[in-house]
Amino acid sequence: MSKARGLFRNENNGIEYARVEYALDDVVEVPRFEYEKQMFEPAFDELPTFEEYEARDNITSTHTLGPSD
């Protein structure tokens, strides 16, 4: 079983949290203090923001491989 990993960080009502993926369909929000206590990777401050994560995902999903005819 692989270790859980952080996907992105965000803030809601002044509380910082990270979205953490435990398994393919098991994703939860973890407050920053718990994220750091559990020593998830990457480090909290190295996680992309939600906006950066979403923009990267949109670029990846719309990118085509090779020229289109």
C-alpha positions in Angstrom: 0.0 0.0 0.0 1.4 3.4 -1.0 1.6 6.3 1.4 -1.0 9.0 1.3 0.1 12.2 -0.6 -0.9 15.8 -0.7 -2.6 17.1 -3.8 -3.0 20.8 -3.1 -3.5 23.4 -0.3 -6.3 25.8 0.2 -7.8 28.1 2.9 -11.4 28.3 4.0 -12.6 30.7 6.7 -8.9 31.4 7.7 -8.1 27.7 8.2 -5.4 26.2 6.0 -5.9 22.7 4.8 -4.6 20.2 2.3 -6.4 17.8 0.0 -4.8 14.4 0.7 -5.2 11.3 -1.5 -5.1 8.0 0.5 -6.2 5.8 -2.4 -7.7 6.2 -5.9 -11.1 7.2 -4.7 -10.3 8.1 -1.1 -9.5 11.9 -0.9 -10.0 13.9 2.3 -9.3 17.4 3.5 -6.7 17.6 6.4 -6.0 20.8 8.4 -2.4 22.1 8.1 -1.4 21.1 11.6 -2.5 17.5 11.0 -0.9 17.4 7.6 2.4 18.5 9.1 2.0 16.2 12.2 1.5 13.2 9.9 4.5 14.3 7.8 2.7 13.9 4.5 4.7 14.7 1.3 5.3 17.0 -0.3 5.8 19.6 2.5 2.7 21.7 3.0 4.3 24.9 1.7 5.4 23.0 -1.5 1.9 22.0 -2.4 0.3 23.9 -5.2 -2.6 26.1 -4.3 -6.0 24.9 -5.4 -6.0 27.4 -8.3 -2.5 26.2 -9.5 -3.6 22.5 -9.2 -6.8 23.2 -11.2 -5.0 25.2 -13.9 -2.4 22.4 -14.2 -5.1 19.8 -14.4 -7.0 21.8 -17.1 -3.8 22.1 -19.2 -3.0 18.4 -18.9 -6.6 17.3 -19.8 -6.8 19.6 -22.8 -3.2 18.9 -24.1 -3.2 16.7 -27.2 -0.3 14.4 -28.2 1.0 15.2 -31.6 -0.6 17.2 -34.4 -4.3 16.8 -35.1 -5.7 16.4 -38.6 
